[in-house]
Amino acid sequence: MSIIPSFTTYDTTPKFWVCTNPQCAEGHPGWTGEPTGKKCFSCKQPLVKSNSEPVRNN
C-alpha cells in the first residue's frame, strides 16, 4: 500500500495583523501583539502582529 502525500499545509500557530486604533473601522484596541513595520490601510496607524484573540474584560 502506498502513501499519498498531503499537499495541504496548516499553520498551527496563526498570526495576523491588527490595527489598535479605536477610531478606525478596522481597529480592535483590545488586541495586543508584537509591533510591526506595517501600517493600517484605512487610518495609516501602526499594526501589531497578534497570536490569538483577545481576552474579554467583563
N, C-alpha and C positions, 0 to 999 in steps of 0.2 A: 504494500500500500504506500503510495507516495503522499508527501505532504505538500499542500499548495500554500505558497507564501501569501501573507496578507499585504496588500498594497495600501491599506488604510493605517495611518498613524494617529495616535491620540496624544494630546498634550495633557499629562496627568497633573500638572501644576499651571493652570491657565493664568496668564497675566493680561491685563488690559489697561488702557489709558483712561483716566477720569479727570474731568475738569472740576476744580474745587471752588469755583466762583459761584456764590449763592444767587447772584443776579442773572447768571447765564441760563439759557433754556436747556443746555446740555449739562449744567452743573449739578454735582452731587457733593455738597460741602461736608457731609458726614463721613466720606470715604477718605482713607489715608493711604499712603504708599511712598514709594521712592521717587524723588524728583527726577524729571527727565528734561531733556533739552527741547521737547516738543511744545507747541502752543496750540490752544483750542482754536478750531477753525471758525467758531462763532464769535468769541469775545477776545481772542488773542492773549488770553491769560495762560500761565504755565500749567501743564498737565502733570499728573503723578501716575506712576505705574502701580496698579493695585493687584494684590494677590487673591482677594476674596471679597465677599460682600460685607458691608458694614454691620456693626453690632448695634441693635436698636437700644436707645437710651430711654426706656419707658419707666 
